[in-house]
Structures are given as C-alpha cells and as structure tokens.
C-alpha cells in the first residue's frame, strides 16, 4: 500500500490502487475498504487531482474504533480514450484522530489542514485504466482454465462412483449365492420345500435388481 511517508498507523486501505474498466461513454467504479486499526475514532477525507472526472461517496467520514468503511469511487463517462490508456490521476486519503462520538457533520473545517497542528496521515493511490478487451481476455482465460480441470475431475469421480456401485452389486450377488448354497446343504430338502421356494424367489428378485445395477453401471462406464 502506498503512503505519504513513514507508513499508516491509523487506517489500512484496500486495494492499494484504483482500477477502472474504461469504456467510452460508460461509467465505471472501484470500491475501497478503509479499516480503522486503532481504538480511537478516525476521520477520513478523500481528495483527487481530477475532481470533475470522479464521484466519491462518501468522500468524508468518521470510522469507529476497529471498524471499517467502504468508499465507492465512480469514473464518470468519458468522451475519448487517454493516450496509451495511461492515467496520471491520483487520489489522496487523509486520516486523523477525532474526539469520541464525533459526527461527520460536526468536523471542523480545518480537520484535515496540517497547519491546524493535528497529526494527519496520508495514503496515496494510483489510478489504472483497463481496456474491455483485456478484461474480457482475462475472464476467458480464467474460464478456460477452470473448464480444463473440472471435467476431468468430475469424470474421474463419476467413473469411480460407478465402479464402486458395480463392485458392491457383484459382491452382494455372490454373498447371496453362498448363503443359498449353505442353506441347501444344511436343511433337508423334503422338509423345507416351502421355505426353499420362498427364499429362492427372494434371491431371484434381488439378483434381478443386482443385475440391473450391474448392467447400468457397465453401460455408464462405456459412455464415459
């Protein structure tokens, strides 16, 4: 973060430079977050070298201890491009300690005047203009980077999930077959026809369901 001297002890400002997407006859804005880093009430004021080009709200305020404030800086619609898209405009954020519970409307006129004897800190902010083409290219690159990674990840996860379902269906079918064989060996066939027939029907139904899951998993894996 840029500052006017030996560092800012009262507030921190993010970001440390104002970036505007510049388009002819269109407004653009940038938000600043000002954080009070002290246990005191801190007043701030925003100044710029080109006051007719920018709309700052709020341009003056009081931040309570350990609190923060958002400032929106709006670039007014411009009729022509600056040379080489370079901007020499600058902003200055001044801050100073004020008495507790001071309202912004009660600030003395000389609050930010260095000759008043107050300790005033200053934070200087540069201005950058970004062309729509550059902004669009950056967004496309980010989207492309995301698209080259997420499909592979999603595909691998889907394949693994289908494999797990297939293995579980196969294992369940084998287990049921083993239990059926054990029951056939343990129980006399002539005394347990009704039970064996009922159990066989249940196993057959489960087998059909398991087979359906297996075929669905295999077909899905082939599609992948």
C-alpha positions, -999 to +999 in steps of 0.1 A: +000+000+000+013+034-009+015+060+018+026+096+022+055+090+045+066+065+072+035+043+070-001+044+081-008+037+117-044+048+118-061+031+088-054+005+061-067+009+026-075-019+002-068-022-027-037+000-029-046+013-064-079+022-082-086+001-113-113+011-137-126-007-167-125+021-193-152+023-219-162+054-239-195+070-226-198+045-198-193+049-161-170+026-141-165+023-104-140+009-079-146+002-042-122+010-014-122-006+020-108+016+048-102-001+081-096+018+114-067+000+131-069+019+164-091+022+195-098+058+185-124+074+163-107+083+130-120+108+104-110+105+068-112+126+036-107+116+000-091+140-025-082+137-061-062+156-087-092+154-111-124+161-091-145+166-122-138+131-135-147+112-104-176+109-080-166+098-045-192+087-019-186+091+009-157+115+004-156+123+042-165+102+072-157+090+107-149+054+114-154+039+149-126+020+166-117-013+149-145-007+124-143-003+086-159+018+058-165+012+021-159+041-004-172+039-039-152+059-065-170+063-098-153+073-130-177+095-150-184+086-186-156+099-208-158+110-245-123+100-256-096+075-247-065+087-228-032+084-247-019+048-245-046+041-219-023+057-193-038+077-164-019+102-144-048+109-119-041+103-083-061+100-051-051+110-016-068+096+015-062+117+047-069+104+082-067+118+117-080+110+152-111+129+164-129+130+197-152+101+205-187+101+190-178+129+166-203+131+138-191+138+102-213+169+101-195+182+132-160+180+118-142+214+119-133+229+086-096+227+094-098+190+104-075+179+076-054+211+075-018+203+085-014+239+098-040+231+125-015+212+144-033+178+140-014+147+132-026+138+098-017+106+079-019+104+041-023+074+018-016+080-019-035+058-045-027+055-082-053+050-109-051+023-136-074+021-167-082-014-180-095-018-216-126-040-220-106-063-243-081-070-216-108-076-190-126-100-214-094-119-222-087-124-185-122-137-178-120-161-208-086-174-196-099-180-161-130-198-175-108-218-199-085-228-170-115-239-149-130-259-178-098-278-185-097-290-149-132-296-137-144-320-165-115-344-158-121-342-121-159-348-124-153-376-149-129-394-127-153-391-097-182-404-118-162-434-130-150-443-096-185-440-082-199-463-108-171-488-102-179-488-065-216-495-072-208-523-097-184-540-072-209-537-044-237-553-066-214-581-076-203-587-040-239-588-028-249-613-055-220-636-046-228-634-010-265-643-015-255-672-037-232-685-010-259-682+016-283-701-006-259-729-011-253-732+026-290-734+033-294-761+007-267-782+023-279-777+059-317-782+056-333-815+045-348-810+011-380-829+018-390-809+049-382-774+036-397-771+002-419-741+011-390-722+027-366-730-001-391-719-027-398-686-009-361-679-004-353-688-040-379-663-052-365-636-029-329-643-041-341-642-077-357-608-072-325-595-056-305-610-083-326-592-109-321-559-092-284-565-088-281-574-125-299-543-134-275-522-114-246-540-129-258-535-165-265-498-158-230-493-143-213-511-172-232-491-198-224-458-179-188-467-178-188-474-215-204-440-221-176-423-200 
